[in-house]
Amino acid sequence: MATESTKTTQTTTEKSPADDPADEAVAAEETPARPADGLRGKEAADAHADNADADNAADADDNADDAYDGDGDGDDEAGLDAQDRAAGWRSDWAGGAFAVVSAGLGLASLTGTSFSEMLRERKSLLGQIKSNTQGSGGSAADQVNALYGAPWHTAAVVNGIFAVLALVVGGLLLATLSGRPEARGWVKAVALGGVVLGLIGLVVAGGMYFDLFAAQPEVPSAGQ
């Protein structure tokens, strides 16, 4: 019985090393699955990287679109600013022209014009013709009025008309520019100057017409 146990033990001992290669073979058969798992992991990483690249490309496109939209908005704003500046320049040119016209009219109402001088001389000539026609029938006062008073009053009326025009043009221009704070200062200044000159010219013309500055000459009577 002892001999059989020894043999059984030896047989078991001998079979155990033999079983190890079989286990190693089984383990070797199972180990190739690891590279497959590694390949799947690599494919997953590549897919993740591709997805990240796609997301980055989409973000880049969105940023490019935003930048393009921003540039478009900037161009539109620049175009509007350019149009506003062009409109402002045109309004400044027009306002400056009317301001100069107002100042010129006001100055003409003070100094007189060739037109007023021509009308004065014409009135004086008509007075001379009337005096010569009447002969000695007219009084000396009538002759003075025909030769001096009427021409003087005619010049005063013409100068007064120029003064009124200066007031109207300058006043309307100032009223228009009062609602535009961006208007040029020199335009307002010249327009105001035209209004002031027109007002002074109107006062002078009124004084000339009503003989406030100088009375009409009087012819002394024969007894004096």
BELUR-V636035 format. One record per helix or strand of 3 or more residues. SS is the DSSP state (2 for helix, 1 for strand). FROM is the first residue (numbers start at 1). LEN is the number of residues. If there is no record, write none. Layout:
# BELUR-V636035
ss->SS from->FROM len->LEN
ss->SS from->FROM len->LEN
This chain:
# BELUR-V636035
ss->2 from->2 len->110
ss->2 from->114 len->24
ss->2 from->140 len->38
ss->2 from->185 len->25
